[in-house]
Amino acid sequence: MSKYFEDLNPGDTYEHHPHRTVTDVDNLLFTTLTHNTQPLHLDEEFGKTTMWGGRIVHSLWTLSYVNGVSVTDLTLGTTLGNLGYEEIRFPNPVRLGDTLRSETTILSRRESSKYPDAGVVMFEHRGYNQRNECVCIAKRAGLMMKRPVDKA
């Protein structure tokens, strides 16, 4: 269930579902949709010549999953905008066939100085593969709606 600004308490951590096994189609579609023709994502033979020994999944697909799967739990219908990312890291590559899971910790929140009906929340999204290796860490600021005041 989506949360309002007041519901997002620093230190709270949420595990998100569904977990997702990355397919060749996921990687191929995302890579071609973004016009990123890096052979490391498209060409298995090229990938074999790299330190990875084969293709790896597009890192922005990984970020999109890790952040996107949090929406239903945290921000669906209560966010007013994504203000930006302070940090994005990919400590380990994602490979085709990896199963990913995502969790989010609320780092901080503050009242908005510009919008009286909103506040700024800092989220830390983390993605892990089936071996519990961290594959993505992203710190993000979101502008979140405050709970509506009943004027009855």
GROMACS elastic network, one bead per residue, 0.5 to 0.9 nm:
[ bonds ]
;  ai    aj funct       b0    kb
    1    72     6  0.64849   500
    1    74     6  0.66106   500
    1    75     6  0.84144   500
    1    76     6  0.79756   500
    2    71     6  0.76434   500
    2    72     6  0.61834   500
    2    73     6  0.51809   500
    2    75     6  0.50716   500
    2    76     6  0.53543   500
    2    77     6  0.70025   500
    2    78     6  0.66962   500
    3     6     6  0.78163   500
    3     7     6  0.55447   500
    3     8     6  0.66439   500
    3    73     6  0.74887   500
    3    74     6  0.51333   500
    3    75     6  0.59945   500
    3    76     6  0.79379   500
    3    77     6  0.87000   500
    3    78     6  0.65869   500
    3    79     6  0.88516   500
    3   144     6  0.86956   500
    3   145     6  0.88135   500
    3   147     6  0.88251   500
    4     7     6  0.52987   500
    4     8     6  0.68119   500
    4    74     6  0.81386   500
    4    75     6  0.76394   500
    4    78     6  0.58768   500
    4    79     6  0.80475   500
    4   144     6  0.64744   500
    4   145     6  0.56979   500
    4   146     6  0.54556   500
    4   147     6  0.56357   500
    5     8     6  0.55827   500
    5     9     6  0.84306   500
    5    78     6  0.81624   500
    5    79     6  0.88228   500
    5   109     6  0.78124   500
    5   110     6  0.88808   500
    5   111     6  0.88673   500
    5   118     6  0.70807   500
    5   119     6  0.60540   500
    5   120     6  0.77547   500
    5   121     6  0.72900   500
    5   143     6  0.84944   500
    5   144     6  0.53613   500
    5   145     6  0.57719   500
    5   147     6  0.70174   500
    6     9     6  0.72692   500
    6   109     6  0.89028   500
    6   119     6  0.86516   500
    6   145     6  0.87830   500
    6   146     6  0.64208   500
    6   147     6  0.69402   500
    7   146     6  0.89974   500
    7   147     6  0.87318   500
    8    11     6  0.89770   500
    8    12     6  0.73850   500
    8    74     6  0.82729   500
    8   106     6  0.65728   500
    8   108     6  0.85520   500
    8   109     6  0.76542   500
    8   121     6  0.76300   500
    9    12     6  0.57586   500
    9   106     6  0.62577   500
    9   107     6  0.81058   500
    9   108     6  0.73466   500
    9   109     6  0.74839   500
   10    13     6  0.86694   500
   10   105     6  0.75313   500
   10   109     6  0.69428   500
   10   121     6  0.88628   500
   10   122     6  0.86572   500
   11   105     6  0.61998   500
   11   106     6  0.55068   500
   11   107     6  0.61047   500
   11   108     6  0.79340   500
   12   104     6  0.82395   500
   12   105     6  0.56068   500
   12   106     6  0.55846   500
   12   107     6  0.81734   500
   13   103     6  0.68861   500
   13   104     6  0.54731   500
   13   106     6  0.65014   500
   14    70     6  0.83803   500
   14    73     6  0.79917   500
   14    74     6  0.86055   500
   14   102     6  0.86484   500
   14   103     6  0.54522   500
   14   104     6  0.52372   500
   14   105     6  0.64441   500
   14   106     6  0.86764   500
   15    70     6  0.82873   500
   15    73     6  0.88456   500
   15   101     6  0.79885   500
   15   102     6  0.61948   500
   15   104     6  0.66044   500
   15   105     6  0.89850   500
   16    19     6  0.74843   500
   16    66     6  0.89317   500
   16    69     6  0.63256   500
   16    70     6  0.58905   500
   16    72     6  0.86233   500
   16    73     6  0.70376   500
   16   101     6  0.70552   500
   16   102     6  0.55491   500
   16   103     6  0.56178   500
   16   104     6  0.78351   500
   17    20     6  0.83599   500
   17    69     6  0.67516   500
   17    70     6  0.80687   500
   17    73     6  0.87483   500
   17   101     6  0.72740   500
   17   102     6  0.75632   500
   17   103     6  0.89786   500
   18    69     6  0.73326   500
   18   101     6  0.74762   500
   18   102     6  0.87696   500
   19    69     6  0.86731   500
   19    99     6  0.67427   500
   19   100     6  0.55754   500
   19   102     6  0.73707   500
   20    65     6  0.85136   500
   20    98     6  0.81458   500
   20    99     6  0.52305   500
   20   100     6  0.51585   500
   20   101     6  0.66505   500
   21    96     6  0.80742   500
   21    97     6  0.57705   500
   21    98     6  0.54970   500
   21   100     6  0.61753   500
   22    25     6  0.83209   500
   22    26     6  0.64238   500
   22    27     6  0.75159   500
   22    57     6  0.81819   500
   22    94     6  0.83894   500
   22    95     6  0.76306   500
   22    96     6  0.55449   500
   22    97     6  0.52253   500
   22    98     6  0.56838   500
   22    99     6  0.62026   500
   22   100     6  0.75115   500
   23    26     6  0.52039   500
   23    27     6  0.65749   500
   23    28     6  0.86522   500
   23    95     6  0.89983   500
   23    96     6  0.56400   500
   23    97     6  0.59022   500
   23    98     6  0.82775   500
   24    27     6  0.52423   500
   24    28     6  0.59911   500
   24    29     6  0.84956   500
   24    57     6  0.85664   500
   24    96     6  0.61015   500
   24    97     6  0.79903   500
   25    28     6  0.50102   500
   25    29     6  0.58611   500
   25    30     6  0.83095   500
   26    29     6  0.54610   500
   26    30     6  0.61032   500
   26    31     6  0.84131   500
   26    57     6  0.87046   500
   26    61     6  0.81130   500
   27    30     6  0.53443   500
   27    31     6  0.59220   500
   27    32     6  0.85042   500
   27    41     6  0.72309   500
   27    42     6  0.82025   500
   27    56     6  0.86619   500
   27    57     6  0.57722   500
   27    58     6  0.63587   500
   27    61     6  0.72984   500
   27    96     6  0.78874   500
   28    31     6  0.51995   500
   28    32     6  0.61065   500
   28    33     6  0.84080   500
   28    41     6  0.76761   500
   28    42     6  0.68741   500
   28    57     6  0.88339   500
   28    58     6  0.88669   500
   29    32     6  0.52899   500
   29    33     6  0.58387   500
   29    34     6  0.84785   500
   30    33     6  0.50870   500
   30    34     6  0.61318   500
   30    35     6  0.85180   500
   30    36     6  0.85891   500
   30    58     6  0.75725   500
   30    60     6  0.85464   500
   30    61     6  0.65633   500
   31    34     6  0.54437   500
   31    35     6  0.62196   500
   31    36     6  0.53703   500
   31    37     6  0.67339   500
   31    38     6  0.82319   500
   31    41     6  0.72213   500
   31    42     6  0.78608   500
   31    57     6  0.87806   500
   31    58     6  0.66107   500
   31    61     6  0.82757   500
   32    36     6  0.62566   500
   32    37     6  0.69091   500
   33    36     6  0.78495   500
   34    37     6  0.85305   500
   35    38     6  0.89359   500
   36    39     6  0.88133   500
   36    41     6  0.86755   500
   36    58     6  0.87591   500
   37    40     6  0.85126   500
   37    41     6  0.76211   500
   37    42     6  0.71943   500
   38    41     6  0.58970   500
   38    42     6  0.68324   500
   38    43     6  0.84766   500
   38    58     6  0.89739   500
   39    44     6  0.80092   500
   39    46     6  0.64724   500
   39    47     6  0.72675   500
   39    55     6  0.80730   500
   40    43     6  0.60839   500
   40    44     6  0.74556   500
   40    46     6  0.65365   500
   40    47     6  0.52119   500
   40    50     6  0.82141   500
   40    54     6  0.76475   500
   40    55     6  0.53101   500
   40    56     6  0.63333   500
   40    57     6  0.82964   500
   40    58     6  0.85378   500
   41    44     6  0.78601   500
   41    47     6  0.77236   500
   41    54     6  0.88184   500
   41    55     6  0.52605   500
   41    56     6  0.55015   500
   41    57     6  0.58259   500
   41    58     6  0.60969   500
   42    46     6  0.84849   500
   42    47     6  0.83399   500
   42    55     6  0.67872   500
   42    56     6  0.85638   500
   42    57     6  0.89469   500
   43    46     6  0.52904   500
   43    47     6  0.61764   500
   43    48     6  0.87689   500
   43    54     6  0.82470   500
   43    55     6  0.66268   500
   44    48     6  0.62310   500
   44    49     6  0.89697   500
   44    53     6  0.86604   500
   44    54     6  0.54543   500
   44    55     6  0.52589   500
   44    56     6  0.89983   500
   45    48     6  0.51727   500
   45    49     6  0.69339   500
   45    53     6  0.89511   500
   45    54     6  0.71247   500
   45    55     6  0.82371   500
   46    49     6  0.54110   500
   46    50     6  0.70568   500
   46    53     6  0.87981   500
   46    54     6  0.73588   500
   46    55     6  0.78006   500
   47    50     6  0.53132   500
   47    51     6  0.80780   500
   47    52     6  0.66828   500
   47    53     6  0.56896   500
   47    56     6  0.76686   500
   48    51     6  0.78076   500
   48    52     6  0.69916   500
   48    55     6  0.73154   500
   49    52     6  0.79914   500
   49    53     6  0.62899   500
   49    54     6  0.75351   500
   50    53     6  0.55864   500
   50    54     6  0.71603   500
   50    55     6  0.88877   500
   51    54     6  0.83293   500
   52    55     6  0.72633   500
   52    56     6  0.74414   500
   52    93     6  0.84156   500
   53    56     6  0.89973   500
   54    95     6  0.84323   500
   55    95     6  0.69788   500
   55    96     6  0.76897   500
   56    59     6  0.84435   500
   56    93     6  0.64219   500
   56    94     6  0.58339   500
   56    96     6  0.67627   500
   57    60     6  0.86324   500
   57    61     6  0.73020   500
   57    62     6  0.74603   500
   57    93     6  0.72387   500
   57    94     6  0.53638   500
   57    95     6  0.55416   500
   57    96     6  0.64555   500
   58    61     6  0.54098   500
   58    62     6  0.67569   500
   58    93     6  0.89323   500
   58    94     6  0.80214   500
   59    62     6  0.50041   500
   59    63     6  0.63461   500
   59    64     6  0.86190   500
   59    90     6  0.73081   500
   59    93     6  0.77653   500
   59    94     6  0.77216   500
   59   136     6  0.84281   500
   60    64     6  0.59552   500
   60    65     6  0.85231   500
   61    65     6  0.62135   500
   61    66     6  0.85963   500
   62    65     6  0.52698   500
   62    66     6  0.61376   500
   62    67     6  0.85935   500
   62    90     6  0.87716   500
   62    94     6  0.75152   500
   62   100     6  0.87026   500
   62   127     6  0.79630   500
   62   135     6  0.78586   500
   62   136     6  0.70853   500
   63    66     6  0.51239   500
   63    67     6  0.60214   500
   63    68     6  0.80162   500
   63    88     6  0.82826   500
   63    90     6  0.87274   500
   63   125     6  0.88456   500
   63   127     6  0.81979   500
   63   136     6  0.66102   500
   63   137     6  0.82190   500
   63   138     6  0.76401   500
   64    67     6  0.54009   500
   64    68     6  0.54361   500
   64    69     6  0.81505   500
   65    69     6  0.57669   500
   65    70     6  0.85684   500
   65   100     6  0.85539   500
   65   101     6  0.88133   500
   65   102     6  0.80284   500
   65   127     6  0.84387   500
   66    69     6  0.59679   500
   66    70     6  0.71963   500
   66   100     6  0.82516   500
   66   101     6  0.73918   500
   66   102     6  0.52956   500
   66   103     6  0.76646   500
   66   104     6  0.88364   500
   66   125     6  0.64403   500
   66   126     6  0.65203   500
   66   127     6  0.54727   500
   66   128     6  0.88055   500
   66   136     6  0.73786   500
   66   137     6  0.85059   500
   66   138     6  0.85425   500
   67    70     6  0.56164   500
   67    71     6  0.73422   500
   67   102     6  0.78278   500
   67   103     6  0.88099   500
   67   104     6  0.84220   500
   67   125     6  0.61274   500
   67   126     6  0.82139   500
   67   127     6  0.86768   500
   67   138     6  0.80044   500
   68    71     6  0.55945   500
   68    72     6  0.83601   500
   69    72     6  0.68169   500
   69    73     6  0.79956   500
   69   101     6  0.88948   500
   69   102     6  0.72334   500
   69   103     6  0.88860   500
   70    73     6  0.55027   500
   70    74     6  0.60224   500
   70    75     6  0.75329   500
   70    76     6  0.88915   500
   70   102     6  0.75904   500
   70   103     6  0.74649   500
   70   104     6  0.71849   500
   70   125     6  0.81701   500
   71    74     6  0.53115   500
   71    76     6  0.53343   500
   71    77     6  0.89881   500
   72    75     6  0.63648   500
   72    76     6  0.52321   500
   72    77     6  0.88655   500
   73    76     6  0.72552   500
   74    78     6  0.81103   500
   74    79     6  0.87519   500
   75    78     6  0.51343   500
   75    79     6  0.52518   500
   75    80     6  0.89952   500
   75   144     6  0.76883   500
   76    79     6  0.66751   500
   77    80     6  0.83112   500
   77   145     6  0.88117   500
   78   143     6  0.89104   500
   78   144     6  0.59607   500
   78   145     6  0.53093   500
   78   146     6  0.80836   500
   78   147     6  0.88231   500
   79    82     6  0.77944   500
   79   142     6  0.70204   500
   79   143     6  0.59755   500
   79   145     6  0.59093   500
   80   118     6  0.81265   500
   80   142     6  0.75848   500
   80   143     6  0.53011   500
   80   144     6  0.55920   500
   80   145     6  0.64707   500
   81   141     6  0.89492   500
   81   142     6  0.59495   500
   81   143     6  0.52900   500
   81   144     6  0.73742   500
   82    85     6  0.83735   500
   82   140     6  0.76672   500
   82   141     6  0.63795   500
   82   143     6  0.63493   500
   83   120     6  0.85964   500
   83   140     6  0.74626   500
   83   141     6  0.52627   500
   83   142     6  0.52985   500
   83   143     6  0.65858   500
   84   139     6  0.86362   500
   84   140     6  0.57679   500
   84   141     6  0.55599   500
   84   142     6  0.73480   500
   85    88     6  0.70435   500
   85   138     6  0.69563   500
   85   139     6  0.56641   500
   85   141     6  0.63301   500
   86   138     6  0.76088   500
   86   139     6  0.55178   500
   86   140     6  0.60261   500
   86   141     6  0.76848   500
   87   137     6  0.76763   500
   87   138     6  0.55333   500
   87   139     6  0.52292   500
   87   140     6  0.74736   500
   88   136     6  0.72174   500
   88   137     6  0.56717   500
   88   139     6  0.65776   500
   88   140     6  0.87620   500
   89   135     6  0.80632   500
   89   136     6  0.56206   500
   89   137     6  0.52142   500
   89   138     6  0.64762   500
   90    93     6  0.68537   500
   90   134     6  0.78215   500
   90   135     6  0.52599   500
   90   137     6  0.65751   500
   90   138     6  0.88435   500
   91   133     6  0.84675   500
   91   134     6  0.63741   500
   91   135     6  0.54283   500
   91   136     6  0.64273   500
   91   137     6  0.80289   500
   92   133     6  0.71108   500
   92   134     6  0.64500   500
   92   136     6  0.75631   500
   93   135     6  0.61349   500
   93   136     6  0.87812   500
   94    97     6  0.86240   500
   94    98     6  0.65197   500
   94    99     6  0.89757   500
   94   100     6  0.86659   500
   94   129     6  0.75833   500
   94   135     6  0.66007   500
   95    98     6  0.56147   500
   96    99     6  0.88038   500
   98   129     6  0.61065   500
   98   130     6  0.65206   500
   98   131     6  0.89211   500
   99   128     6  0.82462   500
   99   129     6  0.54662   500
   99   130     6  0.53584   500
   99   131     6  0.88931   500
  100   127     6  0.65696   500
  100   128     6  0.55180   500
  100   130     6  0.63760   500
  100   132     6  0.89504   500
  100   135     6  0.86166   500
  101   126     6  0.84073   500
  101   127     6  0.56607   500
  101   128     6  0.54324   500
  101   129     6  0.65028   500
  101   130     6  0.79505   500
  101   132     6  0.89790   500
  102   125     6  0.69872   500
  102   126     6  0.56233   500
  102   128     6  0.64122   500
  103   124     6  0.82807   500
  103   125     6  0.58372   500
  103   126     6  0.54244   500
  103   127     6  0.66063   500
  103   128     6  0.86092   500
  104   123     6  0.65185   500
  104   124     6  0.54452   500
  104   126     6  0.62522   500
  104   127     6  0.89112   500
  105   122     6  0.86896   500
  105   123     6  0.59243   500
  105   124     6  0.52129   500
  105   125     6  0.66676   500
  105   126     6  0.83908   500
  106   109     6  0.79335   500
  106   121     6  0.73191   500
  106   122     6  0.61397   500
  106   124     6  0.63884   500
  106   125     6  0.88852   500
  107   121     6  0.75709   500
  107   122     6  0.52783   500
  107   123     6  0.56758   500
  107   124     6  0.65909   500
  107   139     6  0.86865   500
  108   120     6  0.83087   500
  108   121     6  0.58182   500
  108   122     6  0.51782   500
  108   123     6  0.75125   500
  109   119     6  0.69191   500
  109   120     6  0.55385   500
  109   122     6  0.61625   500
  110   113     6  0.89070   500
  110   119     6  0.56264   500
  110   120     6  0.53635   500
  110   121     6  0.66240   500
  110   122     6  0.89335   500
  111   114     6  0.89027   500
  111   115     6  0.83612   500
  111   116     6  0.76551   500
  111   117     6  0.87520   500
  111   118     6  0.67026   500
  111   120     6  0.62441   500
  111   121     6  0.88372   500
  112   115     6  0.53855   500
  112   116     6  0.63534   500
  112   117     6  0.79518   500
  112   118     6  0.57403   500
  112   120     6  0.59196   500
  112   143     6  0.80305   500
  113   116     6  0.69930   500
  113   118     6  0.88619   500
  113   119     6  0.82513   500
  114   118     6  0.85252   500
  115   118     6  0.54893   500
  115   119     6  0.75332   500
  116   119     6  0.78378   500
  116   146     6  0.86080   500
  117   144     6  0.86692   500
  117   145     6  0.61859   500
  117   146     6  0.54093   500
  117   147     6  0.81173   500
  117   148     6  0.81053   500
  118   143     6  0.65217   500
  118   144     6  0.54212   500
  118   146     6  0.50327   500
  118   147     6  0.87333   500
  119   142     6  0.82509   500
  119   143     6  0.57378   500
  119   144     6  0.53533   500
  119   145     6  0.66104   500
  119   146     6  0.67922   500
  120   141     6  0.65209   500
  120   142     6  0.56352   500
  120   144     6  0.60942   500
  120   145     6  0.89751   500
  121   140     6  0.81577   500
  121   141     6  0.56241   500
  121   142     6  0.53261   500
  121   143     6  0.64892   500
  121   144     6  0.68580   500
  122   139     6  0.68491   500
  122   140     6  0.55926   500
  122   142     6  0.64959   500
  123   138     6  0.79986   500
  123   139     6  0.56478   500
  123   140     6  0.51599   500
  123   141     6  0.62854   500
  123   142     6  0.75802   500
  124   137     6  0.69424   500
  124   138     6  0.55965   500
  124   140     6  0.63487   500
  124   141     6  0.89617   500
  125   136     6  0.77762   500
  125   137     6  0.57503   500
  125   138     6  0.51702   500
  125   139     6  0.64107   500
  125   140     6  0.78435   500
  126   134     6  0.70728   500
  126   135     6  0.76434   500
  126   136     6  0.55226   500
  126   138     6  0.65455   500
  126   139     6  0.88776   500
  127   132     6  0.89263   500
  127   133     6  0.83748   500
  127   134     6  0.57820   500
  127   135     6  0.54935   500
  127   137     6  0.66102   500
  127   138     6  0.89665   500
  128   131     6  0.76437   500
  128   132     6  0.53036   500
  128   133     6  0.52977   500
  128   135     6  0.53864   500
  128   136     6  0.71746   500
  129   132     6  0.52433   500
  129   133     6  0.55353   500
  129   134     6  0.66980   500
  129   135     6  0.67314   500
  130   133     6  0.74143   500
  131   134     6  0.88221   500
  132   135     6  0.89102   500
  134   137     6  0.75634   500
  145   148     6  0.81703   500
  146   149     6  0.86672   500
  148   151     6  0.89473   500
